[in-house]
Amino acid sequence: MPTSPMAAAASWLAARLPTWALLGLYRLGPVTRLLRGLLNRAVLPGLSEVTVAGGRLAGARMLLDLREEKDLWLGSYEPLVLEAIGRFARPGMTAYDVGAHIGYITLALARAVGEQGQVIAFEPLPANLERLRANVELNGLTGRVKVVAAAVGEGAGRQLFGLHPSVAMGKLVARDAADEPASSLLDVEVIALDEFAAEAGAPPDLIKMDIEGGETAALRGMRGLLRKFGSILLVEIHGRQAAQGAWDELRSAEYQIYRLARGYPKLESAEDLSGRAHILALPLGSGLEAGGP
């Protein structure tokens, strides 16, 4: 746990500020840069075992790089997704975390579904998997969370995974993507959720997905799930092509799509999505309503 006065002050403040106020500190221009620099000098480089200071995951234990992952430590990470989890995830549910990274959302889902629920976390990258498993163990959740070392796509098999420069993220690519430098490609196991859920006997009530542009292929691989079980979806969309593909798949499965924002505004076409956007998708006729304040 960080012990310097600056780090302790940041932790104390994050535990007391509402999320909107904490996020506001990231938008102060030169002040933000000054605070970030001071905090970077106050914490040790590399991984530290810390307690999440604020937000919906406050009190959780995680292995974090405090110079690079302050938003996870302070509790300002993915506030819209965490708010939606608080609204739609219920005790006893089965939740899938597709693109689990190091487990922040996995831990939030595990809290929400409770002891009678379960979370299945899908992550293909070895470095992320190591920390994902460690973070699950740190919180005593190995009985509630199952980690699957695979990417989620349209069909089962093996496929190349293109790494981002940070190597902490990436997406599935075609095997003939000759323009990808060899050093940024990793051969990974791929599963389709229709097949996985049938074999595991654990269809999801809720699916969170953040797979950096692979959304359309993953949705194609879960067509049966969407039509049979009507899972609630929380999806991060990456780019216009992914927006159109996801829109077509979800509307074909008779889902209504909302933006993850205050009031959950209903979307009328894929044109309402641009760049990177978070959506909520609810099956029509399910009785579920987005609503919101």
Backbone bond lengths (Angstrom), bond angles and torsions (degrees), N, CA, C in turn:
res aa  C-N    CA-C-N  psi(-1)  N-CA   C-N-CA  omega(-1)  CA-C   N-CA-C  phi
1 M - - - 1.462 - - 1.529 109.24 -
2 P 1.365 118.60 137.34 1.468 119.41 179.29 1.516 111.33 -60.93
3 T 1.356 115.90 136.66 1.460 119.85 -175.10 1.519 113.30 -118.96
4 S 1.330 119.93 -7.46 1.452 120.95 -179.82 1.527 109.70 -67.78
5 P 1.326 117.58 152.60 1.473 119.66 179.55 1.531 112.74 -57.24
6 M 1.328 117.75 -39.17 1.461 120.50 -179.81 1.519 111.32 -64.97
7 A 1.331 116.23 -45.27 1.460 120.07 179.59 1.526 111.13 -66.18
8 A 1.336 116.15 -40.07 1.464 119.72 178.59 1.529 110.77 -64.29
9 A 1.321 116.90 -38.20 1.459 120.59 178.25 1.526 111.24 -65.95
10 A 1.342 116.29 -41.31 1.460 120.04 178.69 1.525 110.71 -62.89
11 S 1.320 116.88 -41.63 1.454 121.63 178.75 1.528 110.90 -64.71
12 W 1.328 116.20 -43.40 1.473 121.52 179.44 1.527 110.74 -61.74
13 L 1.327 116.41 -43.46 1.458 120.94 -178.90 1.524 111.15 -67.23
14 A 1.334 117.19 -43.07 1.464 120.98 -178.87 1.519 111.46 -63.13
15 A 1.320 116.76 -31.73 1.462 120.53 -179.90 1.527 111.96 -71.24
16 R 1.330 117.26 -17.55 1.458 120.47 -174.31 1.527 114.54 -112.14
17 L 1.330 117.08 -21.06 1.459 119.65 -179.26 1.526 110.70 -83.33
18 P 1.331 118.02 140.96 1.467 119.20 169.59 1.518 109.48 -64.96
19 T 1.326 116.14 156.74 1.463 120.18 -174.04 1.518 112.22 -57.71
20 W 1.344 117.22 -40.28 1.468 119.36 -177.69 1.523 111.11 -63.04
21 A 1.331 116.78 -35.03 1.463 120.02 179.01 1.527 110.82 -72.64
22 L 1.336 116.26 -38.59 1.462 120.10 177.86 1.524 110.44 -63.52
23 L 1.324 116.89 -41.79 1.458 120.35 177.93 1.524 111.56 -64.29
24 G 1.323 116.20 -31.52 1.455 119.97 178.92 1.516 113.13 -62.32
25 L 1.334 116.36 -26.97 1.463 119.96 178.61 1.523 112.18 -68.13
26 Y 1.347 116.42 -18.15 1.465 120.29 178.67 1.529 111.94 -82.89
27 R 1.336 117.52 -4.47 1.462 120.67 -173.19 1.527 112.03 -119.91
28 L 1.314 116.50 31.72 1.460 120.94 -176.95 1.532 112.70 -105.84
29 G 1.324 116.37 17.11 1.458 120.31 174.96 1.515 113.24 58.64
30 P 1.347 117.58 -120.59 1.467 120.85 -177.84 1.526 113.16 -58.82
31 V 1.327 117.42 -34.09 1.467 120.05 178.60 1.521 110.41 -64.77
32 T 1.336 115.56 -42.38 1.460 119.93 178.29 1.527 110.67 -60.97
33 R 1.333 116.19 -44.42 1.468 119.43 -179.60 1.523 111.47 -64.05
34 L 1.335 116.47 -38.32 1.458 120.32 177.91 1.531 110.73 -63.92
35 L 1.323 116.38 -47.48 1.466 120.51 -179.51 1.525 111.01 -62.31
36 R 1.349 115.85 -41.08 1.461 119.01 179.56 1.533 110.73 -63.24
37 G 1.324 116.37 -41.69 1.451 119.68 179.62 1.518 112.19 -64.42
38 L 1.325 115.93 -43.13 1.465 119.72 178.73 1.520 111.46 -63.09
39 L 1.338 115.66 -40.88 1.460 119.55 -178.57 1.532 110.90 -70.12
40 N 1.325 116.94 -36.02 1.464 119.67 177.37 1.525 111.40 -61.71
41 R 1.326 115.83 -36.93 1.467 119.12 179.15 1.531 111.86 -75.53
42 A 1.317 116.52 -17.16 1.463 120.26 -175.95 1.525 113.08 -90.16
43 V 1.335 117.14 -12.88 1.467 119.86 -177.53 1.521 109.83 -115.83
44 L 1.322 115.19 156.63 1.457 120.59 179.56 1.524 110.38 -76.87
45 P 1.332 118.04 148.39 1.467 120.40 174.68 1.529 110.40 -71.82
46 G 1.324 115.35 160.31 1.461 119.87 178.09 1.514 112.56 81.78
47 L 1.319 115.77 -167.55 1.459 121.50 -174.65 1.528 111.68 -82.65
48 S 1.339 114.06 139.29 1.460 121.36 173.63 1.523 108.57 -132.92
49 E 1.313 116.23 146.24 1.465 120.05 172.99 1.529 107.81 -84.62
50 V 1.325 116.79 117.63 1.457 120.83 -173.65 1.528 109.94 -132.53
51 T 1.317 114.40 166.47 1.459 122.05 172.47 1.515 108.62 -102.18
52 V 1.319 117.30 127.57 1.460 121.00 176.53 1.523 108.22 -60.18
53 A 1.338 115.67 126.90 1.464 120.47 -168.95 1.519 113.63 -81.26
54 G 1.341 117.76 -40.57 1.457 120.15 -173.74 1.513 111.94 -140.37
55 G 1.340 115.07 -174.54 1.453 120.36 178.97 1.511 112.64 77.22
56 R 1.332 115.92 -171.38 1.461 121.79 -175.17 1.522 113.36 -71.33
57 L 1.333 117.27 -15.00 1.457 119.82 178.98 1.528 111.45 -104.80
58 A 1.309 117.53 16.36 1.466 121.13 -179.29 1.530 110.40 -54.64
59 G 1.327 114.41 135.68 1.456 120.37 178.75 1.507 114.18 95.72
60 A 1.332 118.15 -15.17 1.463 120.69 177.94 1.523 109.79 -71.12
61 R 1.321 116.12 150.51 1.457 121.96 177.18 1.515 108.87 -100.16
62 M 1.360 117.11 135.41 1.454 120.90 -179.64 1.519 111.12 -146.30
63 L 1.317 115.48 151.61 1.464 121.91 168.69 1.519 107.50 -89.32
64 L 1.333 117.18 113.73 1.458 121.71 -174.99 1.524 110.74 -134.16
65 D 1.321 114.62 152.00 1.454 121.94 167.94 1.526 106.43 -92.93
66 L 1.318 116.84 104.83 1.462 120.37 -171.06 1.525 113.34 -70.22
67 R 1.311 117.77 -15.77 1.468 119.37 175.79 1.528 111.69 -81.38
68 E 1.321 116.63 -25.09 1.456 120.54 -176.59 1.531 112.88 -110.87
69 E 1.310 117.69 -18.92 1.476 121.42 -171.38 1.528 111.57 -126.52
70 K 1.332 115.41 44.13 1.461 119.88 -179.67 1.519 112.33 -62.47
71 D 1.361 116.47 -35.26 1.455 118.77 -177.37 1.523 111.18 -65.48
72 L 1.322 118.29 -32.83 1.454 120.37 176.23 1.529 110.80 -70.63
73 W 1.323 116.20 -43.86 1.467 120.53 -179.89 1.531 111.49 -64.08
74 L 1.328 117.25 -47.20 1.465 120.75 -174.10 1.528 113.08 -80.57
75 G 1.356 117.41 -16.92 1.465 119.76 175.56 1.506 114.87 97.39
76 S 1.332 117.29 18.50 1.466 119.99 179.87 1.531 112.27 -102.76
77 Y 1.318 117.90 10.73 1.457 122.49 -177.01 1.531 110.86 -78.92
78 E 1.345 117.14 130.62 1.464 124.90 173.42 1.528 112.80 43.49
79 P 1.325 118.55 56.86 1.468 119.59 -176.68 1.522 114.10 -62.74
80 L 1.332 117.85 -34.51 1.465 119.96 -179.71 1.522 111.21 -67.43
81 V 1.323 116.65 -40.24 1.459 120.06 178.21 1.523 110.61 -65.73
82 L 1.318 116.48 -43.20 1.465 119.91 -179.80 1.530 111.51 -66.10
83 E 1.325 116.91 -36.51 1.464 119.56 176.60 1.524 110.60 -63.85
84 A 1.327 116.96 -42.08 1.460 120.61 179.28 1.527 111.24 -66.51
85 I 1.320 117.24 -37.54 1.464 120.10 176.00 1.528 109.64 -61.48
86 G 1.329 116.33 -43.63 1.457 119.64 177.63 1.513 112.71 -61.31
87 R 1.315 116.62 -29.40 1.472 120.97 -177.45 1.522 112.59 -84.75
88 F 1.338 117.47 -39.40 1.462 120.15 -169.55 1.523 114.99 -109.16
89 A 1.323 119.42 -24.03 1.465 120.42 178.29 1.528 109.12 -80.18
90 R 1.325 115.47 136.79 1.457 120.72 -175.76 1.526 110.26 -130.18
91 P 1.339 117.24 154.50 1.463 120.41 176.90 1.527 111.51 -54.22
92 G 1.322 115.28 137.22 1.450 120.75 178.64 1.511 114.68 91.33
93 M 1.319 118.68 -9.62 1.460 121.68 -179.63 1.531 110.94 -72.01
94 T 1.342 114.25 158.76 1.461 121.83 165.39 1.521 107.61 -103.73
95 A 1.317 116.65 125.64 1.466 121.72 -178.52 1.518 109.67 -121.59
96 Y 1.332 115.70 140.01 1.460 121.65 173.97 1.531 108.28 -106.19
97 D 1.325 116.29 132.67 1.461 121.70 172.45 1.521 107.42 -109.70
98 V 1.326 116.01 100.15 1.461 122.37 -175.05 1.525 108.62 -94.82
99 G 1.320 116.07 112.49 1.461 121.49 -169.88 1.510 108.24 85.60
100 A 1.331 115.82 60.61 1.474 120.82 -170.30 1.518 113.43 -76.67
101 H 1.342 117.63 -16.63 1.470 121.80 -179.99 1.526 108.41 56.85
102 I 1.330 119.65 -122.00 1.464 120.86 -177.88 1.531 112.28 -103.90
103 G 1.331 116.96 6.11 1.448 118.80 167.27 1.515 118.54 105.17
104 Y 1.337 118.27 9.61 1.467 118.52 -178.59 1.528 110.72 -61.17
105 I 1.333 116.73 -50.79 1.462 119.75 179.56 1.523 110.59 -70.35
106 T 1.319 116.93 -33.16 1.468 120.51 175.67 1.524 110.60 -56.03
107 L 1.324 116.77 -46.51 1.464 120.63 -179.67 1.528 111.19 -65.16
108 A 1.338 116.68 -39.32 1.466 119.62 178.01 1.523 110.87 -63.92
109 L 1.325 117.00 -41.77 1.466 120.58 177.52 1.530 110.52 -63.74
110 A 1.336 116.79 -41.28 1.464 119.83 -179.69 1.520 111.35 -62.48
111 R 1.312 116.93 -38.56 1.471 119.96 175.13 1.520 110.78 -61.87
112 A 1.331 115.41 -44.03 1.461 120.00 -173.70 1.527 112.67 -69.19
113 V 1.335 117.89 -38.21 1.470 119.45 -176.73 1.520 111.93 -83.79
114 G 1.320 117.77 -14.37 1.455 120.84 173.13 1.518 114.47 72.38
115 E 1.312 115.33 -174.85 1.457 121.77 -174.51 1.518 112.77 -65.15
116 Q 1.323 117.82 -28.21 1.457 120.75 -179.36 1.525 112.90 -87.46
117 G 1.319 117.17 -8.07 1.453 120.79 179.55 1.521 111.56 -96.77
118 Q 1.338 115.48 -179.39 1.456 119.80 176.22 1.521 109.91 -147.52
119 V 1.325 114.33 152.07 1.462 122.10 177.20 1.519 107.89 -124.51
120 I 1.327 116.05 133.26 1.454 121.65 174.58 1.520 106.93 -114.86
121 A 1.321 116.30 118.97 1.463 122.67 -173.15 1.525 109.55 -108.99
122 F 1.338 116.60 123.57 1.457 122.96 -177.57 1.532 109.34 -106.86
123 E 1.325 116.34 124.38 1.463 120.97 -178.79 1.529 108.74 -153.97
124 P 1.345 118.38 126.74 1.465 119.89 -176.76 1.520 115.80 -93.61
125 L 1.324 119.83 -19.97 1.463 120.93 -170.34 1.531 111.73 -85.55
126 P 1.324 117.51 125.91 1.471 120.82 -174.63 1.527 114.49 -55.33
127 A 1.343 117.94 -44.11 1.468 119.54 -178.65 1.518 111.24 -64.62
128 N 1.325 116.65 -39.95 1.463 119.73 176.83 1.519 111.01 -66.61
129 L 1.328 116.46 -41.01 1.469 120.29 -179.31 1.528 111.42 -59.70
130 E 1.320 116.30 -39.85 1.469 119.69 -179.23 1.533 110.40 -60.78
131 R 1.326 116.06 -46.35 1.464 118.38 -179.96 1.518 112.26 -74.34
132 L 1.329 117.22 -34.49 1.466 120.33 176.55 1.518 110.32 -57.58
133 R 1.315 116.23 -48.84 1.476 119.55 -179.89 1.528 110.95 -64.68
134 A 1.343 116.14 -40.81 1.471 119.44 179.68 1.524 110.68 -63.40
135 N 1.326 117.48 -41.68 1.466 119.98 -178.63 1.523 111.81 -68.69
136 V 1.315 117.05 -34.51 1.471 120.11 174.42 1.527 109.81 -63.92
137 E 1.340 116.73 -44.94 1.463 120.81 -179.50 1.523 111.87 -65.82
138 L 1.342 117.38 -38.97 1.467 120.40 -179.75 1.524 112.05 -58.61
139 N 1.328 116.26 -28.43 1.457 120.42 -177.67 1.526 113.24 -102.30
140 G 1.330 116.28 11.25 1.460 120.50 176.35 1.518 114.04 63.42
141 L 1.345 116.44 36.80 1.459 120.29 -172.99 1.523 113.69 -114.18
142 T 1.330 117.48 18.38 1.459 119.21 -177.54 1.529 111.82 -64.96
143 G 1.304 117.70 -25.20 1.457 120.33 177.76 1.519 113.33 -79.96
144 R 1.324 116.62 -15.80 1.465 121.18 -176.72 1.520 112.44 -107.41
145 V 1.321 116.94 -20.93 1.465 121.62 -175.38 1.525 109.62 -119.44
146 K 1.326 116.10 127.62 1.456 122.39 173.33 1.515 108.59 -107.62
147 V 1.332 116.96 128.72 1.461 122.46 179.31 1.527 108.68 -100.62
148 V 1.326 116.04 127.68 1.461 122.55 178.81 1.525 108.04 -113.75
149 A 1.321 116.36 119.47 1.469 121.50 -177.08 1.525 109.86 -84.60
150 A 1.320 116.40 76.88 1.463 121.30 -177.87 1.513 109.61 -161.52
151 A 1.326 114.56 155.78 1.458 121.30 169.31 1.518 108.27 -88.58
152 V 1.314 116.77 158.73 1.458 122.25 178.05 1.517 108.67 -108.29
153 G 1.330 116.02 128.50 1.455 120.94 -178.45 1.510 111.61 -145.39
154 E 1.332 114.95 -156.19 1.469 120.08 -175.95 1.520 112.47 -81.22
155 G 1.321 117.36 -30.18 1.455 120.55 -178.80 1.508 111.43 -148.73
156 A 1.328 115.44 163.04 1.454 120.85 -178.08 1.525 110.50 -78.44
157 G 1.332 116.28 151.89 1.456 121.81 178.37 1.507 110.72 146.55
158 R 1.311 116.19 -151.80 1.455 121.76 174.98 1.516 108.40 -124.30
159 Q 1.328 114.63 146.77 1.464 119.32 -176.02 1.517 108.99 -151.90
160 L 1.318 116.32 157.71 1.451 120.51 177.08 1.517 110.48 -77.91
161 F 1.311 114.25 140.95 1.464 122.34 -179.14 1.521 107.06 -119.36
162 G 1.334 117.25 119.25 1.453 121.60 -179.66 1.509 111.73 -86.10
163 L 1.338 116.22 121.19 1.460 121.06 -177.59 1.522 111.06 -85.06
164 H 1.326 116.00 140.55 1.455 120.92 169.56 1.530 108.75 -72.94
165 P 1.342 117.47 163.50 1.479 119.18 -179.98 1.522 113.80 -53.83
166 S 1.339 116.93 -31.42 1.467 119.82 -179.37 1.529 111.53 -73.48
167 V 1.339 117.00 -15.00 1.468 126.43 -174.53 1.519 113.30 57.52
168 A 1.311 118.51 8.19 1.456 120.92 175.16 1.518 111.29 -93.99
169 M 1.338 117.42 -10.41 1.455 121.75 -177.66 1.523 108.75 -141.98
170 G 1.318 115.30 167.54 1.443 120.39 176.89 1.510 110.11 169.32
171 K 1.348 116.67 -168.22 1.462 120.19 179.72 1.512 109.88 -154.41
172 L 1.324 115.07 162.01 1.448 120.86 177.17 1.520 110.07 -67.39
173 V 1.332 116.22 141.10 1.458 121.44 177.67 1.521 108.20 -130.83
174 A 1.330 115.82 163.27 1.461 120.49 177.37 1.515 109.88 -70.43
175 R 1.320 116.68 149.35 1.461 120.68 -178.71 1.527 112.33 -64.80
176 D 1.333 117.35 -24.26 1.457 119.86 -178.24 1.521 112.67 -94.77
177 A 1.344 116.75 20.72 1.468 120.53 179.73 1.520 109.14 -78.05
178 A 1.339 115.55 78.94 1.459 121.01 -173.14 1.516 113.12 -68.37
179 D 1.345 116.61 -18.53 1.456 118.96 -178.09 1.523 112.47 -80.24
180 E 1.324 117.64 -4.55 1.460 120.69 178.27 1.530 109.52 -85.53
181 P 1.331 118.94 126.81 1.462 119.65 177.49 1.523 110.62 -62.20
182 A 1.332 116.52 139.15 1.464 120.69 -173.90 1.522 112.01 -58.85
183 S 1.331 116.76 -33.50 1.462 119.52 -177.36 1.524 112.52 -67.52
184 S 1.341 118.58 -14.30 1.463 121.04 -177.72 1.521 112.41 -102.99
185 L 1.349 116.90 9.72 1.456 120.67 -178.00 1.523 110.92 -112.12
186 L 1.324 114.91 140.31 1.457 121.49 179.02 1.521 108.16 -133.44
187 D 1.320 117.18 134.02 1.460 121.54 177.26 1.531 108.33 -84.09
188 V 1.351 116.80 122.33 1.460 120.10 -174.29 1.524 110.69 -130.51
189 E 1.314 114.35 159.25 1.462 121.61 172.30 1.520 109.17 -74.61
190 V 1.330 116.38 138.07 1.464 121.89 178.49 1.521 108.95 -124.12
191 I 1.330 115.83 139.42 1.458 120.57 176.08 1.519 109.23 -128.91
192 A 1.326 115.61 155.29 1.458 122.21 171.30 1.524 107.43 -103.89
193 L 1.322 116.82 137.15 1.458 119.67 -173.50 1.522 112.80 -68.24
194 D 1.329 119.51 -28.92 1.463 120.26 175.58 1.523 110.45 -57.32
195 E 1.328 116.17 -48.71 1.458 120.86 -178.77 1.522 111.11 -69.49
196 F 1.332 116.13 -42.51 1.462 119.12 -177.79 1.526 110.77 -61.72
197 A 1.330 117.26 -48.45 1.461 120.48 -176.93 1.521 111.34 -63.22
198 A 1.334 116.59 -37.37 1.464 119.80 179.04 1.522 111.09 -65.43
199 E 1.330 116.38 -42.74 1.460 120.21 -179.37 1.524 112.02 -71.66
200 A 1.326 116.81 -37.34 1.460 121.11 -177.19 1.523 112.17 -80.68
201 G 1.323 117.05 -19.58 1.461 120.17 -176.64 1.511 112.31 65.88
202 A 1.335 116.18 30.59 1.470 120.73 -176.01 1.519 109.74 -137.16
203 P 1.342 118.14 72.95 1.468 119.47 177.93 1.525 110.43 -66.16
204 P 1.335 116.99 144.32 1.470 119.56 -174.83 1.524 112.83 -84.19
205 D 1.320 115.26 139.14 1.468 120.70 169.15 1.516 110.56 -81.86
206 L 1.341 116.28 -29.79 1.459 121.87 -177.35 1.525 108.61 -143.70
207 I 1.323 115.81 137.60 1.461 121.42 177.94 1.521 108.94 -126.57
208 K 1.325 116.41 123.55 1.459 121.05 168.10 1.517 107.29 -101.49
209 M 1.340 116.56 133.60 1.460 120.37 -177.18 1.514 111.03 -134.09
210 D 1.326 116.41 126.61 1.464 123.20 173.94 1.511 106.94 -144.44
211 I 1.339 116.43 92.91 1.466 120.46 -173.42 1.526 111.76 -129.91
212 E 1.312 116.59 32.01 1.460 123.59 163.28 1.532 114.86 56.05
213 G 1.330 117.84 38.50 1.459 120.33 176.72 1.517 114.06 109.80
214 G 1.328 118.00 -6.25 1.465 121.22 178.77 1.513 113.35 -91.01
215 E 1.337 117.31 16.88 1.462 120.55 -172.47 1.526 113.32 -61.59
216 T 1.348 116.33 -44.52 1.460 119.60 -174.54 1.520 111.02 -62.28
217 A 1.330 117.45 -46.36 1.463 120.61 179.70 1.520 111.08 -61.95
218 A 1.334 117.59 -42.52 1.461 120.77 179.49 1.527 111.12 -63.41
219 L 1.332 117.42 -40.08 1.464 120.73 178.86 1.526 111.56 -66.85
220 R 1.324 116.84 -35.05 1.469 119.57 175.31 1.523 110.82 -63.19
221 G 1.328 115.68 -34.10 1.464 120.13 -179.46 1.506 113.74 -80.45
222 M 1.323 117.90 1.62 1.463 120.41 177.43 1.530 111.20 -128.91
223 R 1.314 117.61 25.80 1.463 120.75 -178.96 1.520 112.15 -57.92
224 G 1.324 115.85 -41.51 1.454 119.55 179.64 1.517 112.30 -63.80
225 L 1.329 116.23 -44.09 1.462 120.83 178.29 1.523 111.62 -57.78
226 L 1.329 115.59 -47.71 1.453 119.64 -175.89 1.521 110.80 -61.85
227 R 1.323 117.03 -40.79 1.457 120.05 -176.44 1.535 112.03 -77.47
228 K 1.315 117.06 -34.12 1.469 120.12 -175.95 1.515 112.95 -86.03
229 F 1.345 116.83 -39.78 1.462 119.33 -171.17 1.526 113.97 -111.40
230 G 1.335 118.24 -16.35 1.462 119.71 177.41 1.512 113.93 59.63
231 S 1.323 116.56 47.67 1.468 119.84 -179.33 1.524 110.85 -62.67
232 I 1.328 116.27 144.57 1.458 122.40 170.33 1.525 107.94 -73.18
233 L 1.320 117.32 135.36 1.457 121.36 -176.90 1.521 111.57 -119.73
234 L 1.317 115.52 134.29 1.465 123.40 170.64 1.519 105.70 -121.95
235 V 1.332 117.51 108.60 1.455 121.46 -169.33 1.521 110.69 -126.69
236 E 1.316 116.14 133.46 1.457 120.42 170.17 1.518 108.05 -93.03
237 I 1.339 116.37 122.96 1.448 123.60 -178.52 1.529 108.81 -96.03
238 H 1.340 116.37 134.26 1.463 121.39 -177.98 1.520 109.88 -119.78
239 G 1.326 117.05 90.91 1.454 120.56 173.68 1.516 113.88 98.96
240 R 1.330 115.04 161.74 1.467 121.50 -174.34 1.526 112.32 -66.64
241 Q 1.336 117.30 -39.97 1.455 119.27 179.97 1.525 111.11 -62.89
242 A 1.336 116.37 -44.08 1.461 120.44 177.51 1.520 110.93 -64.70
243 A 1.332 116.79 -35.62 1.468 120.37 179.30 1.522 110.64 -62.26
244 Q 1.323 116.40 -45.94 1.459 119.29 -179.14 1.524 111.31 -66.87
245 G 1.331 116.93 -42.52 1.450 120.05 179.56 1.516 112.42 -63.46
246 A 1.331 116.64 -44.72 1.457 120.64 178.66 1.520 110.91 -64.62
247 W 1.331 115.74 -41.21 1.469 120.28 179.02 1.528 110.47 -58.95
248 D 1.322 116.68 -47.88 1.466 120.83 -178.00 1.529 111.25 -62.43
249 E 1.318 117.01 -43.05 1.461 120.13 179.94 1.525 111.81 -65.00
250 L 1.314 117.00 -44.88 1.455 120.62 -176.20 1.523 112.09 -71.17
251 R 1.311 117.11 -39.97 1.463 119.09 178.11 1.532 110.46 -67.97
252 S 1.338 117.53 -35.80 1.457 120.60 176.76 1.530 111.07 -63.55
253 A 1.341 116.47 -31.86 1.463 121.56 177.74 1.528 111.88 -86.10
254 E 1.317 117.43 7.97 1.474 124.13 177.44 1.522 112.03 64.03
255 Y 1.321 113.82 54.78 1.460 121.38 174.36 1.526 109.39 -111.19
256 Q 1.331 115.29 146.87 1.456 121.21 167.57 1.525 107.90 -96.97
257 I 1.317 116.24 140.00 1.461 121.33 -172.71 1.519 109.92 -115.88
258 Y 1.327 115.40 135.61 1.456 123.06 -178.83 1.525 108.78 -128.08
259 R 1.307 116.08 153.98 1.454 120.39 171.66 1.526 109.50 -83.43
260 L 1.320 116.29 137.96 1.458 119.57 173.29 1.526 107.91 -75.80
261 A 1.317 114.77 95.47 1.461 122.62 -178.84 1.518 106.56 -160.71
262 R 1.294 116.22 170.58 1.459 120.32 -179.55 1.529 109.87 -56.20
263 G 1.327 116.35 126.33 1.452 120.85 -179.31 1.515 114.46 85.18
264 Y 1.350 118.66 -7.11 1.462 123.28 -179.67 1.531 111.56 47.67
265 P 1.322 118.34 65.75 1.469 120.03 -179.07 1.528 111.72 -61.85
266 K 1.337 115.11 136.09 1.459 121.26 179.43 1.524 109.45 -73.72
267 L 1.337 116.20 137.74 1.457 121.68 179.52 1.526 109.51 -100.48
268 E 1.323 115.65 143.27 1.454 120.91 -175.98 1.517 113.98 -106.60
269 S 1.327 117.81 -16.75 1.460 120.82 178.02 1.523 109.39 -161.06
270 A 1.336 115.35 166.16 1.461 120.00 177.78 1.516 111.34 -64.13
271 E 1.327 117.06 -20.67 1.464 120.94 178.34 1.521 111.80 -65.19
272 D 1.333 116.41 -18.83 1.472 119.92 178.14 1.525 111.77 -73.99
273 L 1.328 116.73 -9.81 1.455 121.60 179.62 1.520 109.23 -108.48
274 S 1.293 117.52 134.18 1.460 121.14 177.75 1.518 108.82 -144.13
275 G 1.338 115.10 143.79 1.457 119.43 178.79 1.516 111.28 62.55
276 R 1.311 116.46 -129.00 1.466 122.41 179.47 1.519 108.64 -103.40
277 A 1.314 117.00 126.27 1.459 120.90 -176.23 1.520 109.61 -146.39
278 H 1.322 116.18 149.70 1.460 122.22 174.22 1.521 109.19 -101.58
279 I 1.335 115.96 135.81 1.453 119.73 177.08 1.518 110.74 -126.23
280 L 1.324 113.86 155.50 1.456 124.22 169.38 1.513 106.73 -113.28
281 A 1.327 118.33 130.70 1.463 121.70 178.18 1.519 109.02 -123.76
282 L 1.342 115.49 125.79 1.457 122.17 -178.50 1.521 109.14 -122.22
283 P 1.343 117.75 138.03 1.460 119.55 -179.52 1.523 111.37 -69.20
284 L 1.329 115.59 135.10 1.460 120.71 176.70 1.526 109.66 -63.97
285 G 1.317 115.86 141.54 1.457 120.32 177.18 1.513 113.94 79.86
286 S 1.321 117.80 5.31 1.468 120.21 -177.76 1.522 112.55 -84.97
287 G 1.321 116.45 -14.45 1.455 120.30 -175.04 1.511 112.86 86.80
288 L 1.341 117.03 -7.11 1.461 120.43 177.05 1.521 109.93 -78.74
289 E 1.313 116.28 140.63 1.460 121.49 178.75 1.513 108.74 -129.51
290 A 1.319 115.26 141.71 1.464 119.65 177.75 1.520 109.90 -70.81
291 G 1.322 116.77 -52.19 1.464 120.34 179.58 1.494 111.95 53.65
292 G 1.324 116.09 -131.62 1.466 120.23 177.55 1.503 110.92 106.43
293 P 1.341 115.84 157.06 1.462 120.44 -179.51 1.505 110.85 -71.76
